[in-house]
């Protein structure tokens, strides 16, 4: 069966779907810390232009290695290496889950505790037919909550710094409005909202800010001096400037009540120290126990090969089992993971938002059978259209009952949504749209010259599929 860019394919947020003949297979190189990693990184940055700069760090039985690459035309002067500070986006969730596990190990909270126990008086958490949301549900994307709160000032996928200014009052005021569609714990649904509620629950338990309790319990004891939620002016010269999908500079993200889901800044040096806690147990005793507890949890994941531990995805493929997390911010894309059986760990940090960043290269370190995308796809040449023309391409388009897109107006273009997954597309002509997130994938709209599109043809990997307006 030919795979289409439906809700399942949107989960494959690489630099584009792997085209035949455009992927490096396991025979191309052995990359568990080998010199070939530098070649893959150079190709990704210099030829595929996935970011202006990036750093990869690897732990292996052979030791610790750092790789870096920067486009020579990039107007950047900060030193690039293991101490370069990046926004790490959703890698933050692993730190939040580790904090929860530390609280549980010390007997201060319980994995089965209901979220309701940690909410302000008068705030009621949603439930499903009597099944309450627990802390484990929140830490495994199993709470049946949406990706983002429904009361953001601007919740468009491409809105810059969309969470800045979102307060605890906003978070709790919106909570009773959610209606769960199934029992918490029974399905995977990725949720920034869920991890924000988890982090704030821990903060309420400890009667201090999330930032303070994270420093006291996790980042401080591990010696992660550069892993913070706030900007430090003294470290500004080491901070990687973020870039959007089009490699235009963007500002740093601001703090909010949702920061436990996305807000940390860190370095390859610090994240390798975190990974060493999981790989070799290097760290304080309460965090060693917390790390073991995290990996013992088993909940539904987002595909047939993946399950959820606390904060981590656990993937089994090609005879390998490894743990990983990734994330995209307004100006960064990050990946980290470890393979206990091989004794390897990797972190990959890029200074630009993208569909896949360095994820496949990072996975290759953990699983030598992982293919790496080598396709060099020309960047789309976007055009500017009148607002009326853009709106003609919005609506719901269906290929089959279980394969449909919702297309809405965003800030920088149109947003294609399938479940919680979203990509941004922009016009290259009045009827053709492309995405910098997934180069080579084309949306061609039917009838937009005369009025609302009657349908769209999705072009991917030499295949075409027609979605009619519904």
C-alpha positions in Angstrom: 0.0 0.0 0.0 1.3 3.4 -0.9 1.7 5.7 2.1 0.1 9.1 1.9 0.7 12.3 3.8 -2.3 11.7 6.0 -2.3 12.0 9.7 0.0 9.0 10.0 2.5 10.4 7.5 2.5 13.8 9.2 4.1 12.1 12.2 7.1 11.5 10.0 8.4 15.1 10.3 11.7 14.6 8.6 13.3 17.0 6.1 10.9 15.4 3.7 9.7 11.8 3.1 12.6 9.5 2.2 12.6 9.2 -1.5 14.0 6.1 -3.2 17.7 6.5 -3.8 17.9 9.6 -1.5 18.5 7.9 1.8 21.7 6.6 3.3 21.1 3.1 4.6 23.1 1.2 7.2 25.6 0.0 4.6 26.7 3.6 4.0 28.5 4.0 7.3 28.7 2.9 10.9 27.8 6.1 12.8 27.9 5.2 16.5 30.4 8.0 17.1 32.4 7.3 13.9 33.9 10.1 11.8 31.1 9.7 9.3 28.8 11.7 11.7 30.6 14.9 10.8 30.0 14.2 7.2 26.2 13.6 7.8 26.1 16.8 9.9 27.9 18.9 7.2 25.6 17.6 4.5 22.5 18.4 6.6 23.6 22.0 7.3 25.7 23.0 4.3 23.8 21.3 1.5 20.3 20.6 2.8 20.2 23.9 4.7 18.2 22.5 7.7 19.7 25.2 10.0 22.4 27.8 10.1 24.3 25.9 12.8 24.1 22.7 14.8 25.9 20.7 17.4 25.8 16.9 18.0 27.2 15.2 21.1 27.7 11.5 21.6 28.5 9.3 24.5 29.7 5.8 23.7 32.0 3.1 25.2 34.8 4.9 23.2 34.2 8.2 25.1 32.5 11.5 24.5 32.6 13.4 21.2 31.3 16.7 19.9 30.5 17.6 16.3 29.5 20.9 14.9 28.7 22.6 11.6 27.8 26.2 10.6 26.9 27.6 7.2 29.8 30.0 6.2 27.3 32.6 5.0 25.6 32.7 8.4 26.0 36.0 10.2 26.9 34.6 13.5 29.8 35.2 15.9 29.0 33.1 18.9 31.3 30.1 19.7 29.9 26.9 18.4 30.4 23.8 20.5 29.2 21.8 23.5 28.7 25.0 25.6 26.5 26.8 23.0 23.1 27.5 24.5 20.1 26.4 22.5 16.4 26.6 23.2 15.6 22.9 23.7 11.8 23.1 23.2 10.0 19.8 24.1 13.1 18.1 25.5 12.0 20.1 28.5 9.3 17.5 29.1 11.9 14.9 30.0 13.2 17.2 32.8 9.7 17.7 34.0 9.0 14.0 34.1 12.3 13.4 35.9 11.3 16.0 38.5 8.0 14.1 39.0 9.8 10.8 39.3 12.1 12.3 42.0 9.1 13.5 43.9 7.6 10.0 43.8 10.9 8.3 44.8 11.0 10.6 47.9 7.4 9.9 48.7 6.2 13.4 48.2 3.8 12.6 45.3 2.4 9.4 43.7 2.2 8.4 40.1 -1.5 7.5 40.5 -2.3 10.7 42.3 -5.2 12.5 40.5 -4.4 15.9 39.0 -7.4 17.2 40.9 -5.3 16.9 44.2 -2.9 19.6 43.0 -5.3 22.2 41.6 -6.4 25.4 43.3 -9.6 25.4 45.2 -12.6 25.7 42.9 -10.8 24.4 39.7 -12.2 21.1 38.5 -10.1 18.8 36.2 -12.0 17.1 33.4 -12.6 13.4 33.6 -14.1 10.6 31.5 -17.0 8.5 32.9 -15.5 8.7 36.3 -11.8 8.1 35.3 -9.7 10.9 36.6 -6.5 12.3 35.0 -3.5 11.1 37.0 0.1 12.4 37.1 1.2 9.3 35.0 -1.4 10.2 32.4 0.1 13.7 32.2 3.7 12.5 32.0 3.0 10.0 29.1 0.7 12.1 26.9 -2.2 9.9 28.0 -4.5 12.5 29.6 -6.7 13.0 26.5 -5.9 16.7 26.5 -5.3 18.8 23.4 -1.9 19.9 22.1 -2.4 23.5 23.3 -4.8 25.4 25.5 -7.9 26.6 23.9 -7.7 30.0 25.4 -4.4 31.3 23.9 -4.4 34.8 22.6 -3.1 33.5 19.2 -3.0 29.7 19.0 -1.9 29.5 15.3 0.8 26.9 14.7 3.1 29.6 13.2 2.3 32.4 15.6 5.6 33.7 17.1 6.2 33.1 20.8 2.6 31.9 21.0 2.8 31.0 24.7 4.4 34.2 26.0 2.3 35.9 28.7 0.0 32.9 29.2 -0.6 32.9 33.0 -1.5 30.4 35.7 -4.9 32.1 35.8 -5.3 31.4 32.1 -4.2 27.8 32.6 -6.7 27.0 35.4 -9.5 29.1 34.0 -9.6 27.1 30.8 -9.2 23.7 32.4 -12.9 22.9 33.2 -13.9 23.6 29.5 -12.1 20.5 28.1 -14.2 17.5 27.3 -12.3 14.2 27.2 -13.1 11.9 24.3 -11.9 8.7 25.9 -10.5 7.4 29.2 -7.2 8.9 30.3 -4.4 6.3 30.0 -5.9 4.4 27.1 -4.5 6.3 24.2 -1.6 8.6 23.2 -2.3 12.2 22.4 0.6 14.6 22.5 -0.1 17.5 24.8 1.9 20.6 25.8 -1.0 21.5 28.0 -0.7 18.2 29.9 3.0 18.7 30.7 2.3 22.3 31.7 -0.3 21.1 34.2 2.2 18.4 35.5 4.9 20.9 36.1 2.6 23.4 37.8 1.2 20.5 40.0 4.7 19.8 41.2 5.3 23.5 41.9 2.1 23.7 43.9 3.2 20.6 45.9 6.5 22.2 46.8 5.0 25.8 47.2 7.6 27.3 44.9 7.9 28.2 41.3 8.5 25.4 38.8 11.9 27.1 37.9 13.0 27.0 41.5 11.9 23.4 42.3 13.6 22.2 39.0 16.8 23.8 40.0 16.7 22.5 43.5 15.8 18.9 42.7 17.2 18.2 39.2 19.4 20.7 37.3 21.3 21.8 40.5 22.1 18.3 41.8 23.2 17.2 38.3 25.4 20.2 37.8 23.5 21.5 34.8 24.6 25.1 35.2 23.5 26.1 31.7 20.0 24.5 31.8 17.6 27.3 32.8 14.1 28.6 32.0 15.3 32.3 32.0 17.7 34.3 29.9 21.0 35.0 31.6 22.7 38.1 30.3 26.1 36.9 31.3 25.7 33.9 29.0 24.2 35.8 26.1 27.4 35.5 24.0 27.1 31.7 24.0 23.5 31.7 23.0 22.6 30.4 19.5 20.3 32.8 17.7 17.2 31.0 16.6 15.8 30.9 13.1 12.4 30.1 11.6 11.6 27.6 8.9 13.0 30.1 6.3 16.2 30.7 8.2 15.1 34.2 9.2 16.2 35.2 12.7 13.6 35.0 15.5 13.8 36.2 19.1 14.0 34.1 22.2 10.8 32.6 23.6 9.3 34.1 26.7 8.3 32.3 29.9 4.8 31.4 30.7 2.6 29.0 32.7 3.3 26.4 29.9 7.1 26.6 30.4 7.3 23.0 31.9 6.4 21.7 28.5 8.8 23.7 26.3 10.8 26.5 28.0 14.3 25.3 28.9 17.6 26.4 27.4 20.5 24.1 27.5 23.8 22.9 25.9 25.1 19.7 24.5 27.4 19.5 27.5 24.5 19.6 30.0 22.3 17.2 28.1 25.0 14.6 27.8 25.3 14.8 31.6 21.5 14.2 31.8 21.8 11.2 29.4 24.6 9.8 31.4 22.2 9.5 34.3 20.0 7.2 32.3 22.9 5.4 30.5 25.3 4.7 33.3 23.6 5.9 36.5 25.9 8.9 37.0 24.1 11.3 39.4 22.7 11.7 42.9 21.0 8.6 44.4 17.5 10.2 44.4 17.8 10.9 40.6 19.2 7.4 39.9 16.1 6.0 41.4 13.9 8.5 39.6 15.5 7.6 36.2 14.8 3.9 36.8 11.2 4.7 37.7 10.8 6.7 34.5 11.9 3.8 32.3 9.7 1.2 34.2 6.5 2.9 33.1 4.8 1.5 30.0 1.9 3.3 28.3 0.6 3.6 24.7 2.8 5.4 22.2 2.1 7.2 18.9 2.8 4.3 16.6 3.2 0.5 16.5 6.9 0.6 17.3 6.7 3.1 20.2 5.6 3.1 23.8 5.7 5.8 26.4 7.8 5.8 29.5 7.6 8.8 31.8 8.6 11.6 29.5 10.5 9.3 27.1 9.4 7.5 24.0 10.6 3.9 23.9 11.0 2.6 20.3 11.8 -1.0 19.2 12.9 -1.3 15.6 15.5 -3.3 13.7 16.2 -5.4 16.8 17.1 -2.3 18.8 15.3 -0.7 21.7 16.1 2.9 22.5 14.6 5.9 24.4 14.3 9.3 22.8 12.6 12.7 22.8 12.5 15.6 20.3 11.1 19.0 20.0 10.6 22.1 17.8 10.5 25.7 18.9 10.1 28.9 17.1 13.8 28.9 16.4 15.2 25.5 17.1 14.9 21.7 16.5 16.3 19.2 19.0 16.7 15.5 19.6 18.2 13.3 22.3 18.1 9.7 23.1 20.0 6.6 24.4 20.3 2.9 23.7 21.1 1.0 26.9 22.2 -2.2 25.2 24.7 -0.4 23.0 25.8 2.0 25.7 25.4 5.0 23.4 23.6 8.3 23.8 23.2 11.3 21.6 22.0 14.9 21.6 21.5 16.9 18.4 20.7 20.6 18.6 19.9 22.9 15.6 19.3 26.6 15.6 16.3 26.6 13.2 12.8 25.3 13.3 12.3 22.5 10.8 10.3 19.4 10.1 13.0 17.0 11.2 16.2 18.8 12.1 18.8 16.2 12.9 16.4 13.6 14.2 17.3 10.9 11.7 21.0 11.4 12.3 20.5 11.1 16.0 18.4 8.0 15.6 21.2 6.6 13.4 23.6 6.8 16.4 21.1 4.7 18.4 20.0 2.4 15.7 22.6 1.8 12.9 19.8 0.5 10.6 18.1 3.9 10.6 18.1 5.5 7.2 19.3 9.1 6.9 17.7 11.5 4.5 20.3 12.7 2.0 18.0 14.3 -0.6 18.8 17.9 -1.5 15.5 19.5 -2.4 15.6 23.1 -3.8 14.0 25.6 -1.5 10.6 26.7 -2.7 10.3 30.2 -4.2 7.3 31.6 -2.4 5.1 34.4 -3.7 2.7 36.9 -2.0 -1.0 36.5 -2.7 -4.0 38.7 -1.8 -5.7 37.7 1.4 -8.8 36.7 -0.5 -6.8 34.2 -2.6 -5.2 32.7 0.5 -8.6 32.1 2.2 -9.9 30.3 -0.9 -7.5 27.4 0.0 -8.8 27.0 3.6 -11.3 24.4 4.6 -11.6 20.7 5.3 -10.4 18.3 2.6 -10.9 14.5 2.7 -9.3 11.6 0.8 -11.1 9.0 3.0 -13.1 9.1 6.2 -9.9 8.5 8.2 -7.7 10.7 6.1 -8.5 14.4 6.0 -6.9 17.8 6.5 -8.1 21.0 8.0 -6.5 24.0 6.5 -6.7 27.3 8.3 -5.1 30.8 8.0 -2.0 31.1 10.1 0.4 34.0 10.6 3.0 33.3 8.0 0.9 31.1 5.7 -1.7 28.4 5.9 -1.7 25.7 8.5 -2.4 22.1 7.5 -3.7 20.1 10.5 -4.3 16.4 11.0 -5.0 15.6 14.6 -2.4 17.3 16.8 0.2 17.5 13.9 0.5 20.7 11.9 2.6 22.0 9.1 2.8 25.4 7.5 2.4 25.9 3.8 2.9 29.0 1.6 2.0 29.7 -2.0 4.5 29.3 -4.9 1.7 30.3 -7.3 -2.1 31.1 -6.9 -2.9 27.3 -6.9 0.3 25.6 -5.6 1.6 25.6 -2.1 4.7 24.1 -0.6 6.2 23.7 2.9 9.7 24.5 4.2 9.0 21.9 6.9 8.6 19.1 4.3 10.5 19.9 1.1 9.2 18.2 -2.0 5.6 17.8 -0.7 3.2 19.9 -2.8 -0.4 20.9 -2.3 -2.1 21.8 -5.6 -5.6 23.4 -5.2 -8.4 22.9 -7.7 -10.5 25.9 -8.7 -9.0 28.6 -6.5 -8.8 31.1 -9.4 -12.6 31.3 -9.5 -13.6 30.8 -5.8 -13.1 28.4 -2.8 -11.0 25.4 -3.7 -13.1 22.4 -4.8 -10.3 20.1 -3.7 -6.5 19.6 -3.6 -4.0 17.2 -5.0 -1.3 16.1 -2.7 2.0 15.3 -4.5 4.5 13.3 -2.7 7.3 10.9 -3.8 6.0 10.8 -7.4 2.5 9.9 -6.2 -0.6 12.1 -6.3 -3.8 11.9 -4.2 -6.9 14.0 -4.5 -8.6 15.3 -1.5 -12.1 16.8 -2.0 -13.6 19.6 -0.1 -16.1 18.5 2.5 
